[in-house]
C-alpha cells in the first residue's frame, strides 16, 4: 500500500463529515472482498493490465458500488448537502489512488504465486528428465505411460491392464522386482514381452539363474511365477 499522500489530511480534519472516511473504508473493504472477481478479470485480459489512462480493472466498479451503497443510508441527504468543491474531488482522487494501489498489490501477489508454481513445476520436470524411466527391454529409450498404456520408441507396446497405472507406479513395480531378484540371485535379469492370442501382451522378467519370471499384466502364471 502506498504511503498516505498530502491529500489524506483533506478528508480527515477535525469535524470533517463522517461519510468521507466511511466511503474510503467501504471501498477498500469491497476491493479486498472482490479479489476473486479482480483476478478473473485479470485472467480474461490475458494476464496483463488493460491499456488506458488509469490502467485499472475493478477500481471504478468498486467506487460506484460503494457510492450507491452509501446513498442508501438514511443520513445520506445530510452528507450530500455537505459536499464541497474542490476538496471533495481531491478526496475521491485520493481514495481512487488507494484502490489502484490495492488492486496492483493483489495482482502482484497473484503473479508471484504463479511464478512460484511455475518454478516448482520446472524443478519437478528437470528432476524427471534427469531421472527418466528407461525401457527395461531395449535399455536405450525412455518409457511413456499414457492412460495405463506402456510405450517405448523401440516398439514396446503394452495395452492397458490398469487405467490407473502411472509412470511412478510402473517405476516402483520394476524397482521392487529387480531388488527382490538381486537379493537372492547374482545374475542380471532380462526383460521381454510375452505374446499370446488370448491374453494381452505382458512384460516378462526372466533370469538364467534360478527360475524367476515376473509379468506386468493379468495373465495366469505357471507355478513359480508371479505378477508384477
N, C-alpha and C positions, 0 to 999 in steps of 0.2 A: 504494500500500500504506500502510495506516495506521501511525503511529508505534508502536513497541512500548509496550505498556501496563505498568502496575506489576506485572501478574501474570507477566510474562515471567521474572522472577527466581525464580518458584516452581518452574519446571521446568528451570532451568539452574544450580543451585548445584553447588559442588564436590562430587563424589561422588554426584551425582544419577544414578539408574538411566538407562542409555542409551536405553531404549525410548521415553522421552518425546520426546526430540529426533528419534529415528528416525521415530516416528509423525508428528510435526509435519512434518518434511521430506517424508515419503512422501505425506501429504495434499496439501501444496502442489504437489508434482510431479504428482500424479494429477489435480489440478484443472487445471493447465496443459495436460496431455495430453488433457483432456476438453473442450477449447474447442469443438470441433465439436458434441459432444453437448449442451453447455450452450446453444449458440446455436440448435440445433434445438428444444430445449425452450422457449427464449425466443420463437422464431417461432411455435411451436404455441400458446403462451399469448397470441398476438395482439400480440406486441411490447411486453409490459408484465410487470412482476413480479407474481407471484400474491399475493393477499391472505393475511394470516396474521401470526403473531407474528414469525417470523424473516424472512419475505419472501425466501426463497431458492428456487432451482430445483434445485441439484445438491449443495449442501453436505452434507446428511445422507447421501446416497448415497455420496459420496466418503469420508466418515469411516467409514461402515460397511464399505466395500470395503477400505480400508486397515487397519481394525481386524481384519477377518477374515484379511487377508494377514499381518499381524503375528503372529497367533496360530499360524500355520503354521511359524514359526521355532522351531527346536529349543530355544532358550533362553527361550521364552515362559513356561513354568511358573515359572521363577525370577523373571521380571519381574512376573508376575501376583501372586506372593506378596509383592512389594514395594509393591503398590498401597496408597496411604494416602489417607485422607479427613480434611479436605475439600480437601487440597492438590491431589489428582489431578482433582477436579471442576473446580477453578479452571483447571487446565492444559487440560482438554478445552474449557472455555468460551473460553479464550484462543485455542486452535487453531481453534475454530469461528468466532470473530470474524475471524481472519486469512483464513479461507476465504471468509467472506462478503465481506470487503473485496476479495479477489482476484476473486471472481465478479462483483461490481459493476464492477470495473475492466475486465474482459473485455467485459461488456455495454456499458459506456460507450464503450470503444474501437470496438466494432461499430456503435453508434449514430452516432458521429462519422463513421465510414466511410460509412454510409448517407446521412447528411446531406451529405457531400461529393459523393457520386454524384448525389444529387437536385439539388444546386446546379449541378453540371456539366450535367445534363440540362436544367435550366431555362435555363441560358445558351445551350445549343445550340438549344432551341426558340425562345428570344427572337430569336436571330440568324436562324433560319429564317423566323420571322414577319416580321422586319424586311426580309428579302430574299426574298420569295416568288417562285415561278416563274409569271410572268404568261402567260396563254394567248396564243400568237402570232397566233391567228386573230381573237379579239374584242378583244385587248389591254385587257381590263377585269377579268376574273376570274382566280383562281389555278388553275393546272393541278394535278391529282392523278394520281398513278401508283400503281395497285394491281395487284399480280400481273402487271405488264407492260402493263396496260390504261391508256391515257391518257384522262382525262375532264376536262370543264370544265362549269361551270354554264351556259355559253352553248349547250350541246348538243353540243359536240365529243366524239366517242367514237371512239377508235381501238382496235380489238381487239388483243389481244396478238400482236405479231410476235416478241417475245422475252420469255419469262418473267423473264429476268434484268434487264430494263430497270428502272431506278430513276429517281427524280426527278433525282438528281445526274447520272446518265449522260445523261438527256434534256437537262438544262440545258447540260451540256458540249457535246453534239452541236449544239444550237441556237446556242450562242455561237460555236463553231468555224465553223459555216456562215455566220453573219452576218458574222463578222470576215473570213472568206475573201472573201465577196462585197464587203464595204466596201473591201477592199484594191485592188480593180480596177474598182469602179463607184461613182459618187457617188449613185446613186438608192437609195431605201429599198425593200427587198424586201417583198413581202406574202406572207402565208401563207393557205392554204386547204386543204380536204380533198378528195382525189380520191374519185370514186365509180366503182365497177366491179362488174360482175356476177360475175366470176370471182375477182378478187383482193380482198383485204381493203382497206378504206379506208386511205389513207396521207396523211401530211402533206406538202403541196407548198409549196415556196418559189419564188416567181416574181418577175420584175422587168421593168419597162417598158423598161429599158435593154437592153444586150446580153443575149441569151437566157441565163438561168441559172435552172434549176429543180432542186430537190432534194426527195427524198421520204424520209419516215420509213416504212419498210416494205420488203417484199421483192419488189415488182413490178419487172419488167424495164423499163428506161427507154430512150426513143429516144436516138439519138446526140446528145451534148452535154449529157446529163442524168446525174446520179449520185445514189446513195442516201445518205441521212444515216446 
